[in-house]
Amino acid sequence: VEAEFVYDGREGTLFRIIFPDWLTSCGTQASKRDPAAAPRVVDSSLLARRAGAVPTISDAGRNRRQGGESEALYQIKGRRMVTVFRVPLAASSIKTDDVFILAVPGCIYQWNGPGSNPMEKSKAAEFTAALRERDYSGRARIAVIDPSAGSSRDADEFWSILGGAPRTFVSGEPESDDRHEEEARTSIKIVSVARCGTGQDGALEMPELGIAITELKRPYRVQAVHALEAAVLSWKGRQLFVWTAVSSAPEAKQRAWDYAAFLQAEWGREGISVGIDTAPQHGEPPLFCAHLQGFSPGGASAPAAGSPPGRGSGEGSPKEFKVGGGLTPPPTGKDRSTIILEERAALIDIEEMEAADPMAMELLTPAVRHDDGSSGRLRMWQIINGRMCEIHSVSRPLLLSSGQCYVLLYTFCPGVDLRVVRHIVYAWQGKLSTKQDIAMSAMCIGEALGQIKEAGLIDKQTIPEGRETLHLLVVASRVLISTLPQSSPSSARLFDVRCCSTSPGHTPAGPVGRAVEINASSSGLFSGACFVLLFPQASASVSSAVWHGAASSESDLALAVLAQEKLELDFGTQGRRGRPVVIKEGSEEAWFWAALGGQQSYFRLAAGVTRGLSGSGSVRLFHLEMAGELVRPREVAAPCPEDLFGAPSGVCMVDHVFSGAVYLWHEQGCSARHLQECMVLARKYISLRDSRLGIRGGTGQEPSVEVAGRESK
């Protein structure tokens, strides 16, 4: 059994189909006003007839009811404002400077014109994912065609459907994108439709229809649309949508249809024939979603960073598709994920956990969709001068430079079967990289999505250095190593190795963590971590050493040994006569301190001080939010200084795990009552923490109050 998070407003298709009347039974405002009142179900065709409009039943919807999908050709055009629109299904519609999407039963073709730009390719990748999820139930194959690569089977099928490749292609003018964007800005409008006489600021009254319309501010965002009862999206000569909220009353829906019918009649007098498409909330078609910021490929609003992604509906693949591209189950008959779950279960003693603290039971079997023990396929590119340059020989554990940015494409088969393929694209941004490379790494995510040749679920994420997710660390083979740029080969190099999680319920691959290069000085040592020291080439007795801090864990040591082996391979120290050694804190010899420039003072801790704090890190940060009369703590994963100012109520609690000090940090102007409640919670936290660590009588620590801008050293 696999548990999965489901968020309000982000429900996947698999969750929705449990409820036949999903759109009229969940989360409506009418039920909040009057629990006994149920929202009335009004057919869109009835509203259209009342308004005198001509609705359009999309080809995709009509053919899906008959057991198939439609054939349609879409064009993606623009640079700063990229738009998607339908064009005639003919080879004459193809132009070399744009991207085109051809949707046919069982397959979606993406043809990247030789003159197309990265923005168009990125938009095309998102649109094909949304099209596949909504109109094909996640079961269509996505074929990306690059004309510069020559002829292929997919290209031949693409042109065959369009009636044959033209002898000469039509190429747009250099200013065509600019003219198209200018026309789109003036023509594409999203307006809210309300009752006439409401007195809204900036509303245009239309007494003949009894409505008042208000245009939304650009850029159009999904949050702004979802705050309305009904809206109309119009693009003269191309598209006309009526959007209605789940909780909107029939009268509000009727007003939207009346305005859409008015526009349709006005365009008809000019000889423009455009049908009206419906866009119900949580069921918006991909063409509607393409105009809004904040929609995920599945069509629902995108989850916040760090929240568990929804499954969607891609629970299968076409019969002719070879799942995983060669990722087959092991000869034992059990796939990798099943073995992982069995190993995880064997490491957990439920009775012991319940006896120790029944209220602190951990999640025993978290979803493993993003955690397959690093058994997938990995491709990696480095951002150089704004362009993606592929690294063909990628060895793991990963070794990345803090002065560079990288794009990683990881393909794997999650879950307890191998029927579902998932692709995830990471943009890793080094903390010392240039602003240009950081911006381009995020933009190149779309280009990496264009490299996907197999059908599957798609995720993407931007990862600044130091904020790596557990799954990215598993992909890196348990430890991700980041180096400083322009390090001299003749000097010693020091890497700080720390475990991010050692709980068996978190990652099936075992403990995962990071190895970060720091300045090679003994003042940078810390008893709560392990360090890897690489000696200069001139040294002949020792090639590298692992320094084992007295308060560090065995997981830290295991990761340090793993990082040491990788560093020796990459920096060529293994072929020397020197030998790798492990040095425990307090048993250092003179040559060790000499390599670090002499012995200096550093942060020391006694052995055993971190007992029971596996996976917590050296600092824990909590945002303290007010929930009525209560204070609700919310822990921040992998905290950094910027997270202090992200607290909604302006109050944070910081626990320096190894020293036991707890700080109550707050912004200036915070209410005294709120601070008093937070101080009570902080004292309870210290008491519970000391009790869990087995410290009899407690440490006697009192929270130290720190004010923003006047913090102590």
C-alpha positions in Angstrom: 0.0 0.0 0.0 1.4 3.4 -1.0 0.2 6.5 0.9 -0.2 9.7 -1.0 -0.8 13.4 -0.1 -3.9 15.0 -1.7 -4.2 18.8 -1.5 -7.4 20.9 -1.8 -7.6 22.2 -5.3 -4.7 20.0 -6.6 -6.5 16.6 -6.7 -5.3 14.2 -9.3 -7.6 12.4 -11.7 -7.3 9.1 -9.9 -8.6 10.8 -6.7 -11.4 12.6 -8.5 -12.9 9.6 -10.3 -13.8 8.1 -6.8 -16.5 10.7 -6.6 -19.0 10.7 -9.6 -20.2 14.2 -8.7 -16.8 15.7 -7.9 -17.4 19.1 -9.4 -20.6 19.7 -7.6 -20.0 18.1 -4.2 -16.6 19.3 -3.0 -15.5 22.6 -1.4 -18.4 24.7 -2.7 -19.1 28.1 -1.1 -22.8 27.3 -1.1 -22.3 24.4 1.3 -20.4 26.7 3.6 -23.2 29.3 3.7 -25.9 26.7 4.1 -24.9 23.2 4.9 -28.3 21.8 3.9 -28.2 23.6 0.5 -26.7 21.6 -2.4 -25.4 23.5 -5.5 -27.6 23.1 -8.5 -26.1 21.3 -11.5 -26.6 23.3 -14.7 -25.7 22.0 -18.1 -23.5 24.3 -20.2 -25.5 23.6 -23.3 -28.6 25.0 -21.5 -26.8 28.1 -20.6 -25.5 28.5 -24.1 -29.1 28.2 -25.6 -30.4 30.8 -23.2 -27.6 33.2 -24.2 -28.1 32.4 -27.9 -24.5 31.3 -28.3 -23.0 28.5 -30.4 -20.9 26.3 -28.1 -18.1 24.3 -29.4 -17.7 20.6 -28.3 -14.0 20.1 -28.9 -12.9 17.3 -31.2 -10.9 15.9 -28.3 -14.1 15.6 -26.1 -16.3 14.3 -28.9 -13.8 11.6 -30.0 -12.9 10.7 -26.4 -16.5 9.6 -25.8 -16.2 7.4 -28.9 -13.1 5.7 -27.6 -10.4 7.7 -29.4 -8.6 11.1 -29.4 -8.8 13.9 -31.9 -6.3 15.1 -34.6 -5.3 18.7 -34.1 -2.3 20.9 -34.9 -1.1 23.6 -32.5 1.5 26.4 -33.1 3.7 27.8 -30.3 5.0 31.2 -31.1 6.7 34.1 -29.2 9.8 35.0 -27.2 8.8 37.1 -24.2 5.1 36.2 -24.4 4.7 32.7 -25.8 1.2 31.7 -26.9 -0.4 28.5 -28.1 -3.2 28.4 -30.8 -4.7 25.9 -33.2 -3.9 26.1 -36.9 -5.3 24.1 -39.9 -4.2 20.5 -40.1 -2.0 20.8 -43.1 1.7 20.8 -44.0 1.3 24.4 -45.3 0.8 25.6 -41.7 4.3 24.5 -40.7 6.9 27.3 -40.4 10.6 26.8 -39.6 10.8 29.5 -36.9 8.2 28.0 -34.5 7.3 24.8 -32.7 4.3 22.7 -33.7 2.3 20.1 -31.8 0.4 17.4 -33.7 -2.0 15.4 -31.5 -3.3 12.1 -33.0 -4.7 9.0 -31.4 -2.0 7.3 -29.3 0.8 9.9 -29.9 1.7 13.5 -29.6 4.4 14.8 -32.0 6.4 17.9 -31.1 8.2 19.4 -34.2 10.9 21.8 -33.2 11.6 24.2 -36.1 15.2 25.0 -36.8 14.6 28.6 -36.0 12.6 28.1 -32.9 13.8 29.6 -29.6 14.2 27.9 -26.2 11.1 29.7 -24.8 8.9 28.1 -27.5 10.4 24.6 -26.8 9.9 25.0 -23.1 6.3 26.0 -23.6 5.8 23.2 -26.0 7.1 20.6 -23.5 4.6 21.9 -20.9 1.7 22.0 -23.3 2.3 18.4 -24.6 2.4 17.2 -21.0 -0.9 18.9 -20.2 -2.5 17.7 -23.5 -1.4 14.1 -22.8 -2.7 14.2 -19.2 -6.1 15.6 -20.0 -7.1 14.4 -23.5 -5.3 11.1 -23.5 -5.6 10.0 -19.8 -1.8 10.0 -19.6 -1.3 7.1 -22.1 -0.1 8.8 -25.2 3.5 8.6 -26.5 5.3 11.9 -26.9 7.7 12.1 -29.9 10.0 15.0 -30.2 11.2 15.7 -33.8 14.4 17.6 -34.5 14.7 18.4 -38.2 18.4 19.0 -38.0 18.9 15.3 -36.9 17.7 14.0 -40.3 14.9 11.7 -41.2 13.4 9.3 -38.6 10.3 7.1 -38.2 8.6 9.8 -36.1 9.3 12.5 -38.7 8.0 10.3 -41.5 4.7 9.6 -39.5 4.4 13.3 -38.7 4.6 14.4 -42.4 2.4 11.5 -43.5 -0.5 12.7 -41.3 -0.1 16.2 -42.7 -0.3 15.0 -46.3 3.4 14.9 -47.0 6.4 17.2 -46.4 6.4 20.4 -48.4 9.2 21.0 -50.9 10.0 24.4 -49.5 9.3 25.5 -45.9 7.8 28.9 -45.0 10.2 30.9 -42.8 8.9 33.8 -40.8 10.3 37.3 -40.9 12.7 38.3 -38.2 10.1 40.7 -36.7 7.3 38.1 -36.9 7.6 37.2 -33.2 7.5 40.9 -32.1 4.4 41.6 -34.3 2.7 38.4 -33.0 3.4 39.3 -29.4 2.0 42.9 -29.9 -1.1 41.5 -31.5 -1.5 38.9 -28.7 -1.2 41.6 -25.9 -3.9 43.7 -27.4 -6.3 40.8 -28.4 -6.0 38.3 -25.5 -8.2 39.4 -22.6 -9.6 37.8 -19.5 -12.5 39.6 -17.9 -14.6 38.9 -14.9 -18.4 39.1 -15.4 -20.6 40.4 -12.6 -24.1 41.8 -12.2 -24.7 45.3 -13.5 -24.7 48.0 -10.8 -22.3 46.4 -8.4 -20.1 49.5 -8.5 -16.7 47.8 -9.0 -13.8 50.0 -9.8 -12.8 50.0 -13.4 -15.9 47.9 -14.4 -17.5 48.5 -17.8 -21.3 48.5 -17.5 -23.4 46.8 -20.2 -27.0 47.6 -19.3 -28.4 45.9 -22.4 -27.0 42.6 -21.0 -27.4 43.4 -17.4 -23.7 42.7 -16.7 -20.5 44.5 -15.8 -17.1 43.3 -17.0 -13.7 44.0 -15.4 -10.4 43.1 -17.2 -7.9 41.3 -15.0 -4.4 42.7 -14.6 -1.5 41.1 -16.5 0.2 38.8 -16.2 -2.8 36.5 -15.8 -2.4 34.1 -12.9 -4.4 31.1 -11.9 -4.9 32.5 -8.4 -6.6 35.6 -9.8 -8.9 33.5 -12.0 -9.8 31.1 -9.2 -10.9 34.0 -7.0 -13.7 34.8 -9.4 -17.2 33.2 -9.9 -17.1 33.4 -13.7 -14.7 34.7 -16.4 -14.4 34.9 -20.2 -11.1 34.5 -22.1 -11.2 36.0 -25.6 -8.7 36.1 -28.4 -10.3 37.7 -31.4 -10.5 35.3 -34.3 -8.8 32.4 -32.4 -10.3 31.4 -29.0 -13.3 32.1 -26.8 -13.6 30.4 -23.4 -16.2 30.6 -20.6 -14.6 29.8 -17.3 -16.8 29.0 -14.3 -15.9 28.2 -10.7 -17.1 25.1 -8.9 -19.0 27.2 -6.4 -20.5 29.7 -8.8 -24.3 30.1 -8.9 -26.2 29.4 -12.2 -26.9 33.1 -12.5 -23.2 33.9 -12.5 -22.6 31.3 -15.1 -25.4 32.6 -17.3 -23.9 36.1 -17.2 -20.6 34.7 -18.5 -22.3 32.9 -21.3 -24.3 36.1 -22.2 -21.1 38.1 -22.6 -19.4 35.3 -24.6 -22.5 35.1 -26.9 -22.3 38.9 -27.3 -18.6 38.7 -28.4 -19.4 35.8 -30.7 -22.2 37.8 -32.4 -19.9 40.9 -32.8 -17.2 38.8 -34.4 -19.7 37.1 -36.7 -20.7 40.5 -38.1 -17.0 40.9 -39.2 -17.0 37.5 -40.8 -15.1 35.8 -38.0 -16.5 32.4 -36.8 -15.3 31.2 -33.5 -17.0 28.7 -31.2 -17.3 28.9 -27.5 -15.4 26.4 -25.4 -16.1 25.6 -21.7 -13.4 25.7 -19.1 -14.8 24.5 -15.7 -12.6 24.9 -12.7 -10.2 22.0 -12.1 -11.1 20.8 -15.7 -9.6 23.6 -17.8 -8.5 22.5 -21.3 -4.7 22.9 -22.0 -5.3 25.8 -24.5 -7.0 27.8 -21.7 -4.2 26.9 -19.2 -1.5 28.0 -21.6 -2.5 31.7 -21.0 -2.2 31.5 -17.2 0.8 31.4 -14.9 0.7 28.8 -12.1 -0.8 25.8 -13.9 1.0 22.5 -13.7 1.1 20.2 -16.7 -1.8 18.2 -15.3 -4.0 21.3 -15.5 -4.4 22.0 -11.8 -2.7 24.7 -9.9 1.0 23.9 -9.3 2.0 22.7 -5.8 4.2 24.8 -3.7 7.9 24.1 -3.6 8.7 21.1 -1.4 5.1 19.8 -1.3 4.5 16.2 -2.5 3.5 16.1 -6.1 0.2 14.5 -7.1 0.1 11.3 -9.0 -2.0 12.4 -11.9 -3.6 9.9 -14.2 -0.5 8.4 -15.9 -0.9 5.0 -14.4 -0.1 3.1 -17.5 1.5 3.2 -20.9 0.7 2.1 -24.5 1.2 -1.6 -25.2 3.7 -0.8 -27.9 5.8 1.3 -25.5 8.7 -0.5 -23.8 8.4 0.8 -20.3 11.5 2.3 -18.8 13.6 1.8 -21.9 15.3 -1.3 -20.6 14.6 -0.9 -16.8 13.6 -4.5 -16.2 13.0 -6.2 -12.9 15.9 -8.1 -11.4 16.2 -11.8 -11.9 15.0 -12.5 -8.4 11.4 -11.7 -9.5 11.2 -8.7 -7.2 11.6 -5.2 -8.5 13.9 -2.7 -6.9 11.1 -0.8 -5.0 9.7 -4.0 -3.5 13.2 -4.9 -2.1 13.5 -1.4 -0.8 10.2 -1.6 1.1 11.1 -4.9 2.6 14.5 -3.7 3.8 12.9 -0.6 5.2 10.3 -2.5 7.1 12.9 -4.8 8.6 14.8 -1.8 10.1 11.8 -0.4 12.0 10.8 -1.7 15.4 7.2 -0.5 15.7 6.8 -1.8 19.3 9.9 0.0 20.5 8.8 3.2 18.9 5.3 3.0 20.4 6.8 2.3 23.8 9.2 5.2 23.6 6.8 7.9 22.4 3.4 6.9 20.9 2.8 10.6 19.9 6.0 10.8 17.8 5.4 7.9 15.5 7.2 8.5 12.2 5.7 7.9 8.8 6.7 4.3 8.2 6.2 3.9 4.5 6.4 7.3 2.8 5.8 7.3 -1.0 8.7 5.9 -2.9 7.7 7.4 -6.3 10.7 9.7 -6.1 13.0 7.3 -4.4 14.1 4.2 -6.3 17.6 3.7 -4.8 19.4 5.5 -7.6 18.7 2.7 -10.1 17.4 5.0 -12.9 19.2 6.6 -15.9 20.9 10.0 -15.5 21.8 12.7 -18.1 23.6 15.9 -17.2 24.4 19.2 -18.9 26.6 22.1 -17.8 25.6 25.7 -18.5 28.5 27.3 -20.3 28.0 30.9 -21.7 24.2 30.5 -21.6 24.2 27.2 -23.5 23.7 23.5 -22.4 26.8 21.4 -22.9 26.2 17.7 -22.2 28.6 15.7 -20.0 28.6 12.4 -21.7 30.5 10.4 -19.1 28.6 10.9 -15.8 29.9 8.9 -12.8 28.3 8.8 -9.4 28.5 10.0 -6.7 28.1 13.4 -8.4 30.8 15.9 -8.2 29.7 19.5 -9.1 31.4 22.9 -9.0 30.0 25.7 -6.9 30.9 28.1 -9.7 28.8 26.4 -12.3 25.1 25.5 -12.9 23.9 22.1 -14.1 20.8 20.6 -15.5 20.0 16.9 -14.7 17.5 14.7 -16.3 16.7 11.5 -14.3 14.4 8.7 -15.7 13.2 5.9 -13.5 10.3 3.6 -12.7 8.8 4.4 -9.3 6.4 2.4 -7.2 6.1 -1.3 -6.6 5.7 -2.1 -10.3 7.5 -0.9 -13.4 4.5 0.2 -15.4 4.9 3.9 -14.8 7.9 5.9 -16.0 8.8 9.2 -14.4 11.1 11.9 -15.7 12.4 14.6 -13.3 14.6 17.6 -14.4 16.7 19.4 -11.8 18.4 22.7 -12.4 21.2 22.8 -9.8 22.6 26.3 -9.2 26.0 26.7 -7.6 26.3 29.4 -4.9 29.3 31.0 -6.7 27.9 30.9 -10.2 27.1 34.0 -12.2 23.6 35.5 -12.3 23.5 34.8 -16.1 24.1 31.1 -15.6 21.5 30.9 -12.8 18.9 32.5 -15.0 19.8 30.3 -18.0 19.7 27.1 -15.9 16.1 27.7 -15.1 15.3 28.5 -18.7 17.1 25.4 -19.9 14.7 23.2 -18.0 12.4 23.3 -21.0 15.2 22.4 -23.4 16.0 19.4 -21.2 12.3 18.4 -21.3 12.6 18.4 -25.0 15.2 15.6 -24.8 12.6 13.2 -23.4 11.8 10.6 -26.0 9.7 8.3 -23.8 6.2 8.7 -22.5 6.0 9.2 -18.8 5.1 11.6 -15.9 7.2 14.7 -15.8 8.5 16.8 -12.9 10.9 19.7 -12.7 12.6 21.6 -9.9 15.1 24.4 -9.4 17.6 23.6 -6.7 20.0 26.2 -5.3 23.2 24.8 -3.8 22.6 23.8 -0.2 18.9 23.2 -0.6 19.1 19.7 -2.3 16.1 17.4 -1.8 16.5 13.9 -0.4 15.6 12.5 -3.8 18.4 14.5 -5.5 20.9 13.2 -3.0 19.7 9.6 -3.7 20.1 10.3 -7.4 23.7 11.4 -6.7 24.3 8.0 -5.1 23.9 9.1 -1.5 26.4 11.9 -1.4 26.6 15.1 -3.6 30.1 16.7 -3.7 30.5 20.4 -4.4 34.0 21.8 -5.1 35.3 25.4 -5.0 36.3 26.8 -8.4 39.9 27.4 -9.3 41.4 25.2 -6.5 45.2 24.9 -6.8 46.3 21.2 -7.3 49.4 21.9 -5.2 47.5 22.8 -2.0 45.5 20.7 0.4 41.7 20.5 -0.1 39.2 20.1 2.7 35.6 18.8 2.4 32.9 19.1 5.1 30.7 15.9 5.0 27.4 15.9 6.8 24.4 13.5 6.8 21.0 15.0 5.9 18.9 12.0 7.0 19.8 8.7 8.6 16.2 7.5 9.4 15.5 4.3 7.5 12.0 5.6 6.8 13.3 8.5 4.8 15.5 7.0 2.0 15.8 3.4 1.0 19.4 4.0 -0.2 20.5 4.5 3.4 22.0 7.8 4.8 22.4 10.6 2.3 24.2 13.9 2.6 26.5 16.5 1.1 30.3 17.0 0.9 31.1 20.7 0.6 34.6 22.0 -0.1 35.7 24.7 2.4 39.0 26.6 2.9 41.7 24.2 4.0 42.2 25.5 7.5 41.9 23.8 10.9 39.6 26.5 12.1 36.9 25.1 9.9 36.8 21.7 11.7 33.7 20.8 13.7 33.3 17.9 16.1 29.8 17.2 14.9 30.8 16.3 11.3 33.4 14.4 9.3 35.9 15.9 6.9 37.8 14.6 3.9 41.3 16.0 3.5 43.1 15.6 0.1 46.9 16.2 0.4 48.9 18.0 -2.3 50.6 15.9 -5.0 54.0 16.4 -3.4 53.0 14.3 -0.4 54.1 10.7 -0.8 53.1 9.1 2.5 49.3 9.8 2.7 47.0 10.4 -0.3 43.9 11.4 1.7 42.4 11.3 5.2 39.0 11.2 6.8 38.8 13.2 10.0 36.1 11.7 12.3 34.7 14.2 14.7 34.0 13.0 18.2 30.3 14.0 18.1 29.7 12.9 14.5 27.6 9.8 13.7 28.5 6.6 12.0 26.4 7.7 9.1 28.6 10.8 8.7 31.6 8.5 8.6 30.1 6.2 6.0 29.4 9.1 3.7 32.8 10.6 4.3 34.4 7.3 3.2 32.2 7.2 0.1 33.1 10.8 -0.8 36.8 10.0 -0.2 36.7 7.2 -2.7 35.1 9.5 -5.3 37.5 12.3 -4.8 40.5 10.0 -5.1 39.2 8.7 -8.4 38.4 12.1 -9.9 41.6 13.9 -8.7 44.0 11.1 -9.5 45.3 10.4 -6.0 44.6 6.7 -6.0 47.5 5.9 -8.3 50.0 7.3 -5.9 51.9 5.4 -3.2 49.9 7.2 -0.5 47.2 5.4 1.5 43.8 6.7 2.7 43.5 6.8 6.5 40.8 7.6 9.0 41.8 9.9 11.9 39.7 10.2 15.0 39.5 13.6 16.7 42.2 13.9 19.3 44.6 11.5 17.6 45.9 13.8 14.9 49.6 13.8 14.0 51.9 16.7 13.2 51.6 16.2 9.4 47.8 16.5 9.5 48.0 20.0 11.2 50.8 21.0 8.8 48.6 20.3 5.8 46.0 22.6 7.2 48.4 25.5 8.0 48.9 24.7 11.6 46.6 23.8 14.6 44.0 26.4 15.4 40.9 26.5 17.7 37.7 25.1 16.3 34.2 24.3 17.6 34.5 21.2 19.8 31.8 19.0 21.2 31.9 16.0 23.5 31.2 12.5 22.2 27.6 11.4 22.4 26.1 14.8 22.4 24.1 14.1 19.2 22.6 10.8 20.4 19.0 10.6 19.3 19.2 13.5 16.8 19.8 11.4 13.7 18.8 13.3 10.5 18.1 16.6 12.3 21.1 18.5 11.1 23.1 20.9 13.1 20.4 23.6 13.2 16.6 23.3 13.3 14.4 26.2 12.4 10.7 26.5 13.2 8.2 29.2 12.0 5.9 29.9 14.9 2.4 30.8 13.5 -0.6 31.9 15.5 -3.7 29.7 15.1 -6.3 31.4 17.1 -5.1 31.2 20.7 -2.5 28.6 19.9 1.0 28.7 18.6 1.7 26.3 15.7 5.3 25.4 15.0 6.2 24.5 11.4 9.7 23.2 10.8 11.7 24.4 7.8 13.7 21.7 5.9 17.3 22.6 5.2 17.1 26.1 6.7 19.1 29.0 5.6 19.3 32.6 7.0 16.8 33.9 4.4 14.2 31.6 6.0 14.1 33.7 9.1 12.3 36.4 7.2 9.8 33.9 5.7 7.9 33.4 8.9 4.3 34.5 8.4 4.0 35.9 12.0 7.6 37.2 12.2 8.7 34.8 14.9 11.1 31.9 14.6 12.6 29.4 17.0 16.2 28.2 16.3 17.7 25.1 17.9 21.4 24.8 17.7 21.3 21.0 18.1 24.8 20.3 19.2 25.2 23.0 21.9 21.5 22.8 23.0 21.0 26.5 22.7 17.5 27.7 21.7 16.9 31.1 20.3 13.6 33.0 19.9 14.0 35.3 17.0 11.4 37.9 16.1 11.1 41.0 13.9 10.7 44.4 15.3 7.2 45.4 16.2 6.0 42.0 17.2 3.2 41.9 19.8 4.2 41.2 23.4 1.3 38.7 23.7 2.5 36.7 20.7 6.1 36.6 22.1 4.8 35.4 25.5 2.9 32.5 23.9 6.0 31.6 21.8 8.2 31.7 24.9 5.9 29.2 26.6 6.1 26.9 23.5 9.9 27.2 23.4 10.2 26.1 27.0 8.0 23.1 26.3 10.1 22.3 23.3 13.3 22.3 25.3 11.7 20.1 28.0 10.5 17.5 25.4 13.8 17.5 23.6 15.8 16.9 26.7 13.4 14.1 27.7 13.7 12.4 24.4 17.5 12.6 24.6 17.4 11.0 28.0 18.9 14.0 29.8 17.8 13.6 33.4 16.6 16.8 35.0 17.0 18.6 31.7 19.7 21.0 30.6 18.2 24.0 32.3 18.4 26.0 29.1 16.2 29.1 28.7 15.3 30.5 25.2 17.4 33.5 24.3 15.4 36.3 22.7 17.0 37.8 19.5 15.6 40.9 17.7 16.0 41.3 13.9 18.9 43.6 13.2 20.3 43.4 16.7 21.2 39.7 16.9 24.1 38.5 19.1 27.2 37.1 17.5 
